[in-house]
Amino acid sequence: MDHAPQLIQERSAPPATLVIFGASGDLTRRKLLPAVDNLARHGRLPDQFALVGVARTPMSDEQFAESALGGKSLLDKRQLAGGVRYVAGGYDDPETYKRLAETLDELDAVRGTSGNRLFYLSTPAGAFEPVINGLAGAGLNQATETSFARLVIEKPYGRDLATARELDGVVHGAFEEHQVFRIDHYLGKDTVQNVLALRFANSIFQPIWDRSWIDHVQITVAETLGVGTRGGFYEGAGAMRDIVQNHVLQVLALALMEPPVSFEGENLRNEKVKLLQAIRLPTDRDVSEAAVRGQYTRGGTREELMAGYREEVGVDPLSRTETYAAMRLNVDNWRWAGVPFYVRTGKRLPARLTEVALQFQRPPHLPIPADQLTELDADALILRIQPNEGISLRFGAKVPGHSFRVRTASMNFSYDQTFVEESPEAYERLLLDALIGDASLFIRSDEVQQSWRIVDPIIEHWERDRSPIPSYEAASWGPTDADRLIGRNGRKWRNAS
Ligand SMILES: NC(=O)c1ccc[n+]([C@@H]2O[C@H](COP(=O)([O-])OP(=O)(O)OC[C@H]3O[C@@H](n4cnc5c(N)ncnc54)[C@H](OP(=O)(O)O)[C@@H]3O)[C@@H](O)[C@H]2O)c1
């Protein structure tokens, strides 16, 4: 039987073993192990907690423990001492799972981990299937009346709708949906969850959160970095699969969905799915009007010259992979009919920022001469997901002086300045949720499928289109086609300086 999610004030993990597959990898080292360390430091893990790494790279328990938490390790001290193991073995070798099962039984006996297991798949996607089958082959997928077996799966979850469904087939062959936690680390960010707080813990925003007040919405996920050493991986993904299909559509769903009955997992996810279902797909004919791709070329300044995408390590010199994607989406429901949603993401843009900007309609009549309004933009509410986490409300204010000039001013809420509490890292929050059994910030199977339904037609259109991929210089705001996309209706991107 699965444990019921705990109340917010009691958010500590139950006795459990966290098993990380791909334990020798980058994500494990940079995010997962520090998250475990932080949870331990913040008193969120019980003494009956254990950690097991699994990967092919030979390592001893001690070496993994060392790589786990390094010099500052809590391992040598109370909490995790004696509770770290490493199982070396191939992902499709039944022996690996036999040894893992023995290790888990031993930990249950010596650590009191109560048979509760959280399996975290932090391998490249090609290893998901053998690991899931290996776990099932050893009976490790089985929950009991008193213990849980849960699976956390990293992205990418398929590379289109068909492969996502295939992966679902494999997953559901071994685990029931309530045991599955598909991770999108964006949902672990406090600022993403604050979209829910802003919308549903206040009454003032709800009446203006619709087509009567909002002219359009822009969602931007901009990165300054290029692909770095991940060129080989990125070649098989591109901006649409890497960012839009998951992070962008998740943020969009939270920002636009109807109020859920509660934030409990199924209620919240039902509303997200309904919103995603309401997104109208572009027909093949209008993809070229509704979606734009781009690839960065060499750019920057004399001091900081940046290579073009095709010059990056692991990238095909004739690559057609998009490093930038922008789309106009329409949501066909009562709240949003007729409001365009512009989303964009790109690498090597001039600023690193993620934000949702709701731009309000202009007043129906302005009793002020136009030449006194030249510095007035439309009112906007901007949710800054990262960096400078916070919210800004932009509106017109009279400029002090003898004339009646009106200029845009803003009210700012900043996380940093308002709260003394520190935000936990996204992975820390999500690991704790998975240990507790709270699935509200994880992606349900039907959500993944809806997201692929939306991006698939565009990706397919681009794959068929043999015309040259539009380019943009590194450190610029994307291809000019993207300006045309939003400019068609007289709007423009909010480009931070
Ligand atoms: N790194 C990130 O920042 C990040 C961010 C978001 C999502 N993710 C996702 O998280 C998962 C893990 O990412 P990662 O960056 O940690 O990956 P990684 O370093 O390439 O791989 C993790 C481990 O998986 C094992 N592995 C199994 N099959 C492999 C194969 N065919 N090729 C290479 N390694 C293989 C390797 O360990 P052994 O050789 O020892 O078995 C490797 O150390 C991926 O699904 C990735 O998409 C990563």
The ligand as a Gaussian input file, in Angstrom:
#p B3LYP/6-31G(d) Opt

LIG

0 1
 N       23.098000      16.639000     -16.052000
 C       22.096000      17.465000     -15.960000
 O       22.240000      18.620000     -15.599000
 C       20.697000      17.001000     -16.272000
 C       19.660000      17.923000     -16.196000
 C       18.354000      17.502000     -16.443000
 C       18.121000      16.170000     -16.754000
 N       19.148000      15.294000     -16.847000
 C       18.851000      13.903000     -17.178000
 O       19.320000      13.087000     -16.115000
 C       19.829000      11.860000     -16.618000
 C       21.274000      11.713000     -16.197000
 O       22.019000      12.792000     -16.710000
 P       23.609000      12.887000     -16.586000
 O       23.976000      14.183000     -17.138000
 O       24.019000      12.523000     -15.211000
 O       24.034000      11.755000     -17.606000
 P       25.414000      11.036000     -17.760000
 O       26.445000      11.611000     -16.856000
 O       25.689000      10.927000     -19.219000
 O       25.004000       9.561000     -17.341000
 C       24.826000       9.104000     -16.021000
 C       25.395000       7.720000     -15.906000
 O       24.605000       6.800000     -16.632000
 C       25.410000       5.685000     -16.969000
 N       25.051000       5.220000     -18.317000
 C       24.180000       4.239000     -18.643000
 N       24.057000       4.071000     -19.941000
 C       24.852000       4.970000     -20.518000
 C       25.127000       5.309000     -21.856000
 N       24.568000       4.674000     -22.875000
 N       25.975000       6.337000     -22.074000
 C       26.536000       7.003000     -21.070000
 N       26.314000       6.704000     -19.773000
 C       25.474000       5.701000     -19.493000
 C       26.858000       6.096000     -16.809000
 O       27.360000       5.416000     -15.696000
 P       28.187000       4.077000     -15.851000
 O       28.970000       4.130000     -17.133000
 O       29.052000       4.056000     -14.632000
 O       27.159000       2.997000     -15.863000
 C       26.781000       7.571000     -16.459000
 O       27.707000       7.965000     -15.501000
 C       19.634000      11.914000     -18.126000
 O       18.413000      11.279000     -18.436000
 C       19.556000      13.403000     -18.416000
 O       18.817000      13.672000     -19.581000
 C       20.434000      15.686000     -16.598000

